[in-house]
Amino acid sequence: MSVANPESVREAYHRVRDDGNDVVWTALGYEGKEIVEVGEGEIYSDLLSLCTDDSRIYAYVRIATGDEMSQRAKFAFITWIGGSVGVLKKAKVSTDKAFVKNIFQVRLPSGGFFFCVCVCLFVAQSQNSTG
């Protein structure tokens, strides 16, 4: 497995982390056996459009939390595997995920566990479709 341009991926990661930037997500996917950048943006629905039934996506997203008095950013690393992705490609995602997390500089809390937030994508997609 290889990432087409690791330095460009790190730059995209930093754009999401940058408080002065409007980019709230960046995503990677597969082109053949290589992991490539597939997009970044300011609107979550654009990310959702990449999460198709036959896609494998790694995304890093910024989520604003808090109230009017105190806004802060939280970040999530999302792994999406579409329902029609074959078994071997699904298995490849699990091995490639560690490499992508390293590029995205995802750190797990000491003694904690990592929770993939695929449910958030489903909820956001449901909210978009209901208006």
DOGUMAR-303506 format. One record per residue: residue number from 0; residue in three letters; x, y, z of N, C-alpha, C, O in turn. Coordinates in pm, whole numbers. Each point is the difference from the previous one (the first is absolute). Last residue first. Layout:
BEGIN
+-----+-----+--------+---------+--------+---------+----------+--------+--------+---------+--------+--------+---------+--------+
!   n ! res ! n_east ! n_north !   n_up ! ca_east ! ca_north !  ca_up ! c_east ! c_north !   c_up ! o_east ! o_north !   o_up !
+-----+-----+--------+---------+--------+---------+----------+--------+--------+---------+--------+--------+---------+--------+
! NUM ! ALA !      X !       Y !      Z !       X !        Y !      Z !      X !       Y !      Z !      X !       Y !      Z !
...
+-----+-----+--------+---------+--------+---------+----------+--------+--------+---------+--------+--------+---------+--------+
END
This chain:
BEGIN
+-----+-----+--------+---------+--------+---------+----------+--------+--------+---------+--------+--------+---------+--------+
!   n ! res ! n_east ! n_north !   n_up ! ca_east ! ca_north !  ca_up ! c_east ! c_north !   c_up ! o_east ! o_north !   o_up !
+-----+-----+--------+---------+--------+---------+----------+--------+--------+---------+--------+--------+---------+--------+
! 130 ! GLY !  -3453 !    1746 !    533 !     -12 !      144 !    -11 !     48 !      73 !    116 !     -6 !     123 !      2 !
! 129 ! THR !     14 !    -604 !   -133 !    -129 !       39 !     56 !    -18 !     151 !      4 !   -108 !      48 !     34 !
! 128 ! SER !    510 !    -257 !   -191 !    -108 !      -49 !    -86 !   -137 !      40 !     52 !    -97 !       5 !    -76 !
! 127 ! ASN !    497 !     104 !    319 !       0 !       69 !   -129 !   -119 !     -42 !    -86 !    -58 !      83 !    -70 !
! 126 ! GLN !    133 !    -304 !    479 !     -46 !      136 !     24 !     -8 !      79 !   -130 !    -93 !      78 !    -21 !
! 125 ! SER !    274 !    -512 !     10 !    -144 !       -6 !     28 !    -56 !     140 !     20 !   -110 !      30 !    -47 !
! 124 ! GLN !    574 !     -75 !     -1 !     -66 !      -27 !   -127 !   -151 !      -4 !     18 !    -74 !      49 !    -86 !
! 123 ! ALA !    336 !      -2 !    469 !       7 !      121 !    -81 !    -70 !     -19 !   -133 !    -69 !      90 !    -49 !
! 122 ! VAL !    106 !    -465 !    328 !     -90 !       98 !     59 !     -1 !     127 !    -84 !   -107 !      54 !    -28 !
! 121 ! PHE !    409 !    -391 !    -95 !    -137 !      -44 !    -23 !    -99 !     103 !     51 !    -98 !      31 !    -67 !
! 120 ! LEU !    552 !      43 !    154 !     -28 !       16 !   -143 !   -143 !     -38 !    -30 !    -69 !      69 !    -75 !
! 119 ! CYS !    224 !    -144 !    508 !     -19 !      143 !    -25 !    -30 !      26 !   -147 !    -83 !      85 !    -32 !
! 118 ! VAL !    201 !    -520 !    172 !    -138 !       31 !     34 !    -29 !     147 !    -27 !   -109 !      35 !    -43 !
! 117 ! CYS !    548 !    -207 !      9 !     -79 !      -23 !   -120 !   -147 !      33 !     24 !    -71 !      39 !    -93 !
! 116 ! VAL !    509 !      12 !    367 !    -127 !       71 !      5 !    -79 !     -13 !   -130 !    -55 !      99 !    -49 !
! 115 ! CYS !    438 !    -381 !    376 !     -24 !       50 !   -135 !   -140 !      57 !     -7 !    -95 !     -61 !     48 !
! 114 ! PHE !    436 !      -5 !    379 !    -137 !      -21 !    -46 !    -15 !      60 !   -139 !     11 !     121 !    -15 !
! 113 ! PHE !    396 !    -309 !    379 !     -34 !       86 !   -113 !   -138 !     -36 !    -50 !    -31 !    -117 !    -24 !
! 112 ! PHE !    271 !      83 !    538 !     -29 !      -73 !   -122 !    -43 !      99 !   -107 !    -37 !     113 !     30 !
! 111 ! GLY !    372 !     -96 !    445 !    -135 !       15 !    -53 !    -23 !     -86 !   -122 !     78 !     -91 !    -28 !
! 110 ! GLY !    335 !     168 !    291 !     -91 !      -88 !     69 !   -142 !       6 !    -53 !    -89 !     -65 !     55 !
! 109 ! SER !    360 !     466 !   -201 !      65 !     -108 !     75 !   -104 !     -81 !     77 !    -79 !      54 !     77 !
! 108 ! PRO !    -60 !     200 !   -530 !      29 !       30 !    140 !     61 !    -120 !     70 !    -34 !    -114 !    -31 !
! 107 ! LEU !    111 !     192 !   -494 !    -100 !      -56 !     90 !     34 !      39 !    143 !    117 !       3 !     37 !
! 106 ! ARG !     -6 !     241 !   -531 !      55 !      -59 !    122 !   -115 !     -50 !     86 !   -101 !      69 !     18 !
! 105 ! VAL !    227 !      91 !   -561 !    -104 !      -33 !     97 !     64 !     -69 !    119 !     73 !     -99 !    -17 !
! 104 ! GLN !    110 !     298 !   -419 !      48 !       26 !    135 !   -109 !     -20 !    105 !     -9 !      75 !     96 !
! 103 ! PHE !     24 !    -152 !   -592 !     -91 !       99 !     56 !     36 !      37 !    145 !    -64 !      86 !     59 !
! 102 ! ILE !    318 !    -420 !   -270 !      13 !      120 !    -83 !    -88 !     112 !     53 !     43 !     116 !      5 !
! 101 ! ASN !    -82 !    -531 !    208 !     133 !       55 !     24 !     21 !     128 !    -82 !     54 !      98 !     52 !
! 100 ! LYS !   -444 !    -347 !   -121 !      -6 !       69 !    129 !    135 !      63 !     34 !      5 !     108 !     58 !
!  99 ! VAL !    -25 !    -378 !   -440 !     -69 !      127 !    -23 !     -9 !      79 !    131 !     21 !     121 !      0 !
!  98 ! PHE !    155 !    -556 !     22 !      92 !       86 !    -75 !    -62 !     139 !    -21 !     68 !     101 !     15 !
!  97 ! ALA !   -333 !    -434 !    182 !     108 !       38 !     92 !     98 !      96 !    -69 !     48 !      95 !     62 !
!  96 ! LYS !   -398 !    -289 !   -319 !     -48 !      103 !     91 !    111 !      47 !     95 !      9 !     120 !     29 !
!  95 ! ASP !     25 !    -492 !   -348 !      42 !      132 !    -47 !    -36 !     111 !     98 !     65 !     105 !      2 !
!  94 ! THR !   -202 !    -557 !     78 !     146 !        9 !      9 !     50 !     139 !    -43 !     97 !      50 !     56 !
!  93 ! SER !   -561 !    -142 !    -80 !      42 !      -13 !    140 !    152 !       8 !     14 !     49 !      53 !     99 !
!  92 ! VAL !   -246 !     -49 !   -533 !     -26 !      125 !     73 !     51 !     -11 !    143 !     60 !      95 !     52 !
!  91 ! LYS !    -53 !    -478 !   -327 !     110 !       92 !    -31 !    -17 !     132 !     74 !     98 !      60 !     43 !
!  90 ! ALA !   -442 !    -381 !    -26 !     114 !      -41 !     83 !    118 !      93 !    -21 !     73 !      31 !     95 !
!  89 ! LYS !   -447 !      29 !   -369 !     -34 !       36 !    139 !    118 !     -33 !     91 !     35 !      80 !     87 !
!  88 ! LYS !     -3 !    -220 !   -528 !      20 !      145 !      9 !    -35 !      51 !    140 !     64 !      92 !     50 !
!  87 ! LEU !   -143 !    -546 !   -142 !     144 !       25 !     -1 !     30 !     149 !     11 !     95 !      39 !     68 !
!  86 ! VAL !   -554 !    -175 !   -100 !      62 !      -43 !    125 !    149 !      32 !      3 !     49 !      50 !    102 !
!  85 ! GLY !   -372 !     256 !   -414 !      34 !     -142 !     16 !     78 !     -28 !    128 !     58 !      91 !     60 !
!  84 ! VAL !   -429 !     307 !   -144 !     144 !      -21 !    -10 !     31 !    -146 !     31 !    -53 !     -55 !     96 !
!  83 ! SER !   -385 !     288 !    -78 !      30 !      -94 !   -108 !    150 !     -20 !    -23 !     39 !     -59 !   -100 !
!  82 ! GLY !   -227 !     356 !    445 !     -60 !     -132 !     14 !     35 !     -99 !   -109 !     -3 !    -120 !     24 !
!  81 ! GLY !    336 !     534 !    128 !    -132 !      -19 !    -60 !    -46 !    -145 !      7 !     82 !     -92 !      9 !
!  80 ! ILE !    252 !     372 !    315 !       6 !     -113 !    -92 !   -141 !     -23 !    -50 !    -89 !     -36 !     78 !
!  79 ! TRP !    399 !     434 !    211 !    -125 !      -41 !    -67 !     29 !    -117 !    -92 !     93 !       4 !    -81 !
!  78 ! THR !    129 !     286 !    528 !      26 !     -101 !   -102 !   -134 !     -44 !    -55 !    -87 !     -45 !     75 !
!  77 ! ILE !    295 !     497 !    215 !    -110 !      -85 !    -42 !     49 !     -98 !   -106 !     71 !      37 !    -93 !
!  76 ! PHE !     91 !     326 !    511 !      52 !      -78 !   -112 !   -108 !    -103 !    -34 !    -41 !     -78 !     85 !
!  75 ! ALA !     15 !     580 !    180 !     -31 !     -142 !    -10 !     65 !     -60 !   -124 !      6 !      64 !   -105 !
!  74 ! PHE !    -17 !     404 !    477 !      40 !      -63 !   -125 !    -31 !    -148 !      3 !      5 !     -64 !    106 !
!  73 ! LYS !   -152 !     583 !    126 !      32 !     -140 !     26 !     28 !     -62 !   -136 !    -49 !      47 !   -103 !
!  72 ! ALA !     26 !     492 !    314 !      -1 !      -99 !   -108 !     36 !    -137 !     55 !     90 !     -14 !     83 !
!  71 ! ARG !   -346 !     471 !    141 !     126 !      -73 !    -12 !    -17 !    -107 !   -108 !   -110 !     -41 !    -34 !
!  70 ! GLN !   -144 !     507 !    296 !       8 !      -89 !   -115 !    136 !     -70 !      2 !    103 !      63 !     28 !
!  69 ! SER !   -428 !     242 !    317 !     123 !      -79 !     -7 !     -7 !     -99 !   -116 !    -64 !    -104 !     11 !
!  68 ! MET !   -286 !     428 !     82 !     107 !       51 !     87 !    133 !     -72 !    -18 !    106 !      58 !     21 !
!  67 ! GLU !   -515 !    -187 !   -245 !      39 !      133 !    -46 !    120 !      54 !     77 !     82 !      75 !    -55 !
!  66 ! ASP !    -95 !    -594 !     71 !    -112 !       93 !    -13 !     51 !     136 !    -46 !    114 !      11 !    -46 !
!  65 ! GLY !     80 !    -548 !    -32 !     -11 !      105 !     99 !   -123 !      85 !    -23 !    -94 !     -40 !    -70 !
!  64 ! THR !    410 !    -232 !   -308 !     -85 !      -33 !    115 !     -7 !     121 !     93 !     76 !      96 !    -15 !
!  63 ! ALA !     78 !    -275 !   -524 !      -8 !      109 !     96 !    -97 !     -39 !    111 !   -110 !     -49 !    -26 !
!  62 ! ILE !    429 !    -256 !   -309 !    -137 !       18 !     46 !      1 !     110 !    105 !     70 !     -10 !    101 !
!  61 ! ARG !    253 !    -227 !   -526 !      -8 !       96 !    111 !   -148 !      18 !     33 !    -83 !      18 !    -89 !
!  60 ! VAL !    361 !    -451 !   -170 !     -99 !      108 !      4 !     14 !      85 !    126 !     41 !     -47 !    106 !
!  59 ! TYR !    179 !    -357 !   -466 !      33 !       71 !    123 !    -88 !     123 !      3 !      5 !      81 !    -93 !
!  58 ! ALA !    -13 !    -595 !   -177 !     -25 !      144 !     10 !     44 !      52 !    135 !     -5 !     -70 !    101 !
!  57 ! TYR !     12 !    -369 !   -482 !      56 !       42 !    127 !    -19 !     151 !      6 !     43 !      70 !    -92 !
!  56 ! ILE !   -288 !    -489 !   -217 !      41 !      138 !     26 !     60 !      11 !    140 !    -51 !     -58 !     95 !
!  55 ! ARG !   -148 !    -279 !   -521 !      74 !      -14 !    126 !     63 !     137 !     25 !     84 !      45 !    -79 !
!  54 ! SER !   -531 !    -233 !   -248 !     122 !       75 !     31 !     59 !     -38 !    135 !    -67 !     -51 !     90 !
!  53 ! ASP !   -361 !     -78 !   -337 !     117 !      -73 !    -48 !    132 !      70 !     35 !    104 !     -32 !    -59 !
!  52 ! ASP !   -545 !     204 !    178 !      -9 !     -143 !     30 !    125 !     -78 !    -40 !     26 !    -107 !     55 !
!  51 ! THR !     33 !     631 !     53 !     -94 !      -79 !    -80 !      7 !    -147 !     39 !     85 !     -40 !     79 !
!  50 ! CYS !     94 !     532 !     69 !     -23 !     -125 !     72 !   -108 !     -81 !    -69 !   -115 !      -8 !     45 !
!  49 ! LEU !    241 !     454 !   -176 !     111 !      -93 !    -32 !    -21 !    -138 !     60 !     60 !     -98 !    -45 !
!  48 ! SER !   -359 !     463 !    131 !     -16 !      -45 !   -139 !    112 !     -94 !    -44 !    -17 !     -76 !    -96 !
!  47 ! LEU !     27 !     290 !    525 !     -98 !     -110 !     -6 !    -17 !     -53 !   -141 !    -22 !    -120 !    -19 !
!  46 ! LEU !    287 !     505 !     88 !      67 !     -121 !     48 !    -93 !    -120 !     -9 !     41 !    -108 !    -43 !
!  45 ! ASP !   -223 !     521 !    -54 !      93 !      -36 !   -107 !     80 !    -125 !     38 !     28 !     -84 !    -85 !
!  44 ! SER !   -317 !     280 !    401 !     -75 !      -79 !    -99 !     89 !     -38 !   -119 !    -24 !    -102 !    -65 !
!  43 ! TYR !    184 !     392 !    418 !       2 !     -143 !     31 !    -73 !     -84 !   -104 !     38 !    -115 !    -24 !
!  42 ! ILE !    226 !     587 !    -52 !    -137 !      -47 !     19 !      3 !    -152 !     19 !     53 !     -73 !    -84 !
!  41 ! GLU !    336 !     332 !    -16 !     -59 !       79 !    108 !   -141 !     -47 !     35 !    -58 !      45 !     99 !
!  40 ! GLY !    506 !    -332 !   -329 !    -102 !      100 !    -18 !    -48 !      66 !    127 !     47 !     -27 !    110 !
!  39 ! GLU !    266 !    -371 !   -436 !      -6 !       72 !    126 !   -105 !     107 !    -18 !    -35 !      35 !   -113 !
!  38 ! GLY !    236 !    -527 !   -159 !     -68 !      127 !     18 !     20 !      60 !    136 !     51 !     -63 !     93 !
!  37 ! VAL !    159 !    -335 !   -284 !    -121 !        4 !    -83 !    -81 !     127 !     23 !    -98 !      25 !    -71 !
!  36 ! GLU !    633 !    -257 !    119 !     -94 !      100 !     48 !   -120 !       2 !    -94 !     15 !       2 !   -122 !
!  35 ! VAL !    258 !    -461 !    166 !      12 !      134 !    -57 !    -98 !      94 !     68 !    -99 !     -43 !     60 !
!  34 ! ILE !    355 !    -487 !    -55 !     -89 !       91 !     72 !     27 !     141 !    -49 !    114 !      45 !     -3 !
!  33 ! GLU !    -44 !    -533 !   -267 !      61 !      116 !     62 !   -105 !      87 !     70 !   -111 !      17 !    -50 !
!  32 ! LYS !     48 !    -412 !   -235 !      50 !      -43 !    131 !     59 !     116 !     79 !     47 !     -18 !    113 !
!  31 ! GLY !   -400 !     142 !   -468 !      73 !     -126 !    -11 !     41 !     -46 !    138 !    -84 !     -13 !     89 !
!  30 ! GLU !    -64 !     415 !      1 !      10 !       -2 !   -145 !     89 !    -119 !    -32 !    122 !       6 !     10 !
!  29 ! TYR !   -417 !     177 !    457 !      90 !      -88 !    -76 !    -10 !      26 !   -150 !   -108 !      20 !    -56 !
!  28 ! GLY !     37 !     336 !    489 !     -64 !     -120 !    -53 !    103 !     -79 !    -79 !    120 !      26 !      8 !
!  27 ! LEU !   -197 !     427 !    371 !      85 !      -84 !    -84 !    -81 !    -119 !    -46 !    -92 !     -45 !     69 !
!  26 ! ALA !    -15 !     580 !    143 !     -27 !     -143 !    -18 !    101 !     -64 !    -94 !     49 !      62 !    -95 !
!  25 ! THR !   -194 !     396 !    446 !      83 !      -46 !   -109 !    -19 !    -151 !     -9 !    -21 !     -67 !    101 !
!  24 ! TRP !   -238 !     537 !    146 !      26 !     -142 !    -21 !     99 !     -20 !   -115 !     11 !      83 !    -90 !
!  23 ! VAL !   -149 !     351 !    249 !     -42 !      -79 !    117 !     18 !    -150 !    -20 !    -20 !     -77 !     93 !
!  22 ! VAL !    190 !     609 !   -274 !      -4 !     -142 !    -34 !    -34 !     -80 !    125 !     70 !      10 !    101 !
!  21 ! ASP !     10 !     471 !   -113 !    -139 !      -45 !     -9 !    -13 !    -148 !    -37 !   -111 !     -54 !      3 !
!  20 ! ASN !    509 !     339 !    285 !     -32 !      -56 !   -131 !   -144 !     -50 !      2 !    -47 !     -51 !    101 !
!  19 ! GLY !    317 !     219 !    276 !     -22 !      111 !    -93 !    -41 !     -45 !   -139 !     -2 !      81 !    -92 !
!  18 ! ASP !    119 !    -385 !    453 !    -118 !       77 !     41 !    -33 !     113 !    -97 !   -116 !      42 !     -8 !
!  17 ! ASP !    371 !    -523 !    -91 !      25 !      144 !      9 !   -128 !      77 !     32 !    -96 !      -4 !    -77 !
!  16 ! ARG !    127 !    -478 !    -18 !      32 !       35 !    138 !     13 !     151 !     21 !    -14 !      48 !    112 !
!  15 ! VAL !    -57 !    -231 !   -550 !    -117 !      -32 !     83 !     24 !      46 !    144 !    -92 !      52 !     63 !
!  14 ! ARG !    450 !     -11 !   -358 !    -105 !       96 !    -38 !   -127 !     -25 !     82 !    -67 !      95 !     42 !
!  13 ! HIS !    427 !    -397 !      3 !      25 !      125 !     71 !   -103 !     108 !    -38 !    -32 !      85 !     83 !
!  12 ! TYR !     16 !    -500 !   -310 !     -29 !      -22 !    142 !     15 !     131 !     77 !    -86 !      35 !     82 !
!  11 ! ALA !    225 !     -36 !   -525 !    -146 !       -1 !      8 !    -46 !     -18 !    144 !    -94 !      65 !     44 !
!  10 ! GLU !    552 !    -102 !   -127 !     -42 !      139 !    -17 !   -152 !      11 !      8 !    -52 !      94 !     61 !
!   9 ! ARG !    239 !    -524 !    -59 !      28 !       68 !    126 !    -43 !     147 !     -6 !    -53 !      54 !     97 !
!   8 ! VAL !     22 !    -301 !   -491 !    -101 !      -48 !     95 !     22 !      68 !    135 !    -97 !      40 !     65 !
!   7 ! SER !    417 !      36 !   -397 !    -124 !       70 !    -33 !   -113 !     -40 !     95 !    -82 !      84 !     37 !
!   6 ! GLU !    486 !    -314 !     -2 !      18 !      138 !     46 !   -124 !      83 !    -28 !    -39 !      83 !     81 !
!   5 ! PRO !     61 !    -539 !   -237 !     -17 !       13 !    146 !     12 !     144 !     50 !    -72 !      39 !     92 !
!   4 ! ASN !    -60 !    -275 !   -558 !      75 !      119 !     36 !    -16 !      27 !    151 !    -84 !      81 !     39 !
!   3 ! ALA !    -75 !    -494 !   -241 !      54 !       67 !   -117 !     87 !     120 !     36 !    106 !      18 !    -59 !
!   2 ! VAL !   -157 !    -454 !    362 !     -77 !      123 !    -15 !     67 !      79 !   -110 !    121 !      20 !      1 !
!   1 ! SER !   -128 !    -577 !     82 !      73 !      126 !      2 !    -97 !     117 !    -15 !   -107 !     -13 !    -60 !
!   0 ! MET !    168 !    -569 !    149 !     -84 !      118 !      0 !     88 !     123 !      0 !    103 !       5 !     67 !
+-----+-----+--------+---------+--------+---------+----------+--------+--------+---------+--------+--------+---------+--------+
END
